Amino acid sequence: MDIGPPQSDTLRRPPWRLRLFDLWTDPLAIQPVNELHPDLVKKYTAFLEQQWKDHQALATRFKPGTPVVR
């Protein structure tokens, strides 16, 4: 099973959107607080997108190994 976007996704971007929750007042993470904290959404989205790019660049250094026969 592959993790991340499908191979047909040429941009190789994650298909999900950042959702923030206030776990002190909403411990079950039912109600996102994105609209209350747009600055945090922007900050963390930028951070996670940079992490995604860095991981994609790192992934190009590895080649598939030989299949494991069970």
C-alpha positions in Angstrom: 0.0 0.0 0.0 1.4 3.4 -0.9 1.2 6.4 1.4 0.4 9.8 0.0 -1.2 11.0 -3.2 -1.7 8.5 -6.1 1.1 8.1 -8.6 -1.1 9.9 -11.2 -0.8 13.1 -9.1 1.9 14.9 -11.0 2.1 17.7 -8.4 2.7 15.1 -5.7 0.8 17.3 -3.2 -1.0 15.9 -0.2 -4.8 15.8 -0.9 -5.7 16.8 2.6 -6.3 20.2 4.2 -5.0 21.3 7.6 -7.6 21.3 10.3 -7.0 22.8 13.7 -8.8 21.7 16.9 -8.8 23.1 20.4 -8.3 19.9 22.4 -8.8 21.6 25.7 -12.4 22.5 25.0 -13.1 19.9 22.4 -11.1 16.7 23.4 -12.9 14.6 20.7 -11.8 17.0 17.9 -15.3 17.5 16.6 -15.3 21.2 15.8 -12.4 22.7 13.9 -11.2 26.2 14.9 -9.7 27.2 11.5 -11.9 30.2 11.1 -10.9 31.5 14.6 -7.1 31.2 13.9 -6.4 31.9 10.2 -2.9 33.0 11.1 -2.1 29.6 12.6 -3.6 27.8 9.7 -1.4 29.8 7.3 1.7 29.2 9.5 1.3 25.5 10.0 0.2 24.9 6.4 3.4 26.5 5.1 5.4 24.5 7.6 3.8 21.2 6.6 4.0 21.9 2.8 7.8 22.6 3.2 8.1 19.3 5.1 6.3 17.5 2.3 8.6 19.0 -0.3 11.7 18.0 1.8 10.4 14.4 2.2 9.6 14.2 -1.5 13.2 15.3 -2.4 14.6 12.8 0.1 12.5 10.0 -1.4 14.3 10.5 -4.8 17.5 9.3 -3.2 16.1 5.8 -2.5 15.5 3.1 -5.1 13.1 0.2 -4.7 14.7 -2.9 -3.2 14.2 -6.5 -4.2 10.8 -7.9 -3.5 10.4 -10.0 -0.4 9.0 -13.5 -0.9 7.0 -15.0 2.0 
